[in-house]
Amino acid sequence: MHSVTSQKKTSPEAHANDATAPLDIKALSPEAISTMSYNELIGLVRETNRPPGGSKAIMEVAHQCFLNPGKTVLEIGTSTGITASELAQLTGCKVVGIDINENSLAEARERASRKKVAHLCTFQKDDATALSFPDESFDVVFCGNVTSLVSNRDKALAEYARVLKPGGLLAAIPMYYIKEPSDQLVNDVRKAIRVNITPQYRQDWENFFKVSPFATLSQSNFSFDELPVSTVDAFCKMILKRPHLQSLPADSQQALNKIYTEFMQLFRVNLAHMGFSTLILRKESPDIDAELFTSSKI
Ligand SMILES: C[S@@+](CC[C@H](N)C(=O)[O-])C[C@H]1O[C@@H](n2cnc3c(N)ncnc32)[C@H](O)[C@@H]1O
């Protein structure tokens, strides 16, 4: 079993929210839209981007991490902030959401205000592999499927361990293939998310997360439901009708409709090959022995 370690940060740093300049939608050209990755499009269309498992997974994490108003949570790759706002609204906990995409963070702040949890949620630009928080700052670190997008995953995991308090919980929801994808499918997904992914299977993520100082407290495995083309089309039409998108020039609107719908149909096919696990892991103290006689549900 290998362990993850990271350089200690001892001095607290300032964490003021980045003042985010909103996208100048009227000036967005069709070319600019066609070169956006899916993660950039999320910020543009202001999609409610949920973790794998959606609201059920958020609820499960809230319960399993015993969240309450005394707890502080760091959400990695918050995107447009639905998980952060939901956790705050459901439990009264404090949440710091971080992401590398400022436009998504701007929408996350708006969402927290709309949901009346802005006093509990802070959003800032930060990188999973170089978090700007002192050691042992958080009771819970939540990372949906974000770690799969990070090239230096070991560094990210070491950072999650570093910022967790002793006994703190890591909630991770990694996605993996349960049916082997074609090379074409994997390549198309790589282009859409602009990340050079290699297909991961459940065992890969178990090997990744189940390392010292983490001990697994619970794991639930799921597969994604298969959806008809028409359901995804109807969802895209609803998103693309949003009032703020109507100020795009007509040719840019067409480019957006094309690329967004293509990506969502691609994800429909891709997710039909995939499953995910909700993992709750605890940062254990070094003086505790690993569990020897482990068990499985029968
Ligand atoms: C698909 S979205 C998030 C989905 C959802 N929040 C979840 O839990 O799975 C992935 C987000 O991760 C962000 N991201 C990618 N690399 C990152 C990094 N190194 N540090 C922080 N955020 C990152 C992207 O900008 C994007 O908003």
Ligand as a Chemical Component Dictionary entry (heavy atoms), coordinates in Angstrom:
data_LIG
# 
_chem_comp.id                   LIG 
_chem_comp.type                 NON-POLYMER 
_chem_comp.pdbx_formal_charge   0 
_chem_comp.three_letter_code    LIG 
# 
loop_
_chem_comp_atom.comp_id 
_chem_comp_atom.atom_id 
_chem_comp_atom.alt_atom_id 
_chem_comp_atom.type_symbol 
_chem_comp_atom.charge 
_chem_comp_atom.model_Cartn_x 
_chem_comp_atom.model_Cartn_y 
_chem_comp_atom.model_Cartn_z 
_chem_comp_atom.pdbx_ordinal 
LIG C1  C1  C 0  -17.574 18.202 -14.886 1  
LIG S1  S1  S 1  -17.219 19.482 -13.876 2  
LIG C2  C2  C 0  -17.653 19.133 -12.230 3  
LIG C3  C3  C 0  -18.666 18.179 -11.944 4  
LIG C4  C4  C 0  -19.115 18.037 -10.543 5  
LIG N1  N1  N 0  -18.850 19.196 -9.693  6  
LIG C5  C5  C 0  -18.516 16.810 -9.921  7  
LIG O1  O1  O 0  -18.431 16.816 -8.720  8  
LIG O2  O2  O -1 -18.202 15.831 -10.581 9  
LIG C6  C6  C 0  -15.483 19.371 -13.652 10 
LIG C7  C7  C 0  -14.944 20.682 -13.106 11 
LIG O3  O3  O 0  -13.614 20.441 -12.666 12 
LIG C8  C8  C 0  -12.884 21.616 -12.917 13 
LIG N2  N2  N 0  -11.454 21.298 -12.879 14 
LIG C9  C9  C 0  -10.718 20.667 -13.815 15 
LIG N3  N3  N 0  -9.424  20.558 -13.414 16 
LIG C10 C10 C 0  -9.358  21.140 -12.190 17 
LIG C11 C11 C 0  -8.306  21.367 -11.264 18 
LIG N4  N4  N 0  -7.051  20.977 -11.520 19 
LIG N5  N5  N 0  -8.595  21.996 -10.110 20 
LIG C12 C12 C 0  -9.862  22.418 -9.838  21 
LIG N6  N6  N 0  -10.899 22.240 -10.686 22 
LIG C13 C13 C 0  -10.660 21.622 -11.842 23 
LIG C14 C14 C 0  -13.393 22.065 -14.276 24 
LIG O4  O4  O 0  -13.131 23.429 -14.518 25 
LIG C15 C15 C 0  -14.885 21.759 -14.156 26 
LIG O5  O5  O 0  -15.619 22.863 -13.718 27 
# 
loop_
_chem_comp_bond.comp_id 
_chem_comp_bond.atom_id_1 
_chem_comp_bond.atom_id_2 
_chem_comp_bond.value_order 
_chem_comp_bond.pdbx_ordinal 
LIG C1  S1  SING 1  
LIG S1  C2  SING 2  
LIG S1  C6  SING 3  
LIG C2  C3  SING 4  
LIG C3  C4  SING 5  
LIG C4  N1  SING 6  
LIG C4  C5  SING 7  
LIG C5  O1  DOUB 8  
LIG C5  O2  SING 9  
LIG C6  C7  SING 10 
LIG C7  O3  SING 11 
LIG C7  C15 SING 12 
LIG O3  C8  SING 13 
LIG C8  N2  SING 14 
LIG C8  C14 SING 15 
LIG N2  C9  SING 16 
LIG N2  C13 SING 17 
LIG C9  N3  DOUB 18 
LIG N3  C10 SING 19 
LIG C10 C11 SING 20 
LIG C10 C13 DOUB 21 
LIG C11 N4  SING 22 
LIG C11 N5  DOUB 23 
LIG N5  C12 SING 24 
LIG C12 N6  DOUB 25 
LIG N6  C13 SING 26 
LIG C14 O4  SING 27 
LIG C14 C15 SING 28 
LIG C15 O5  SING 29 
# 
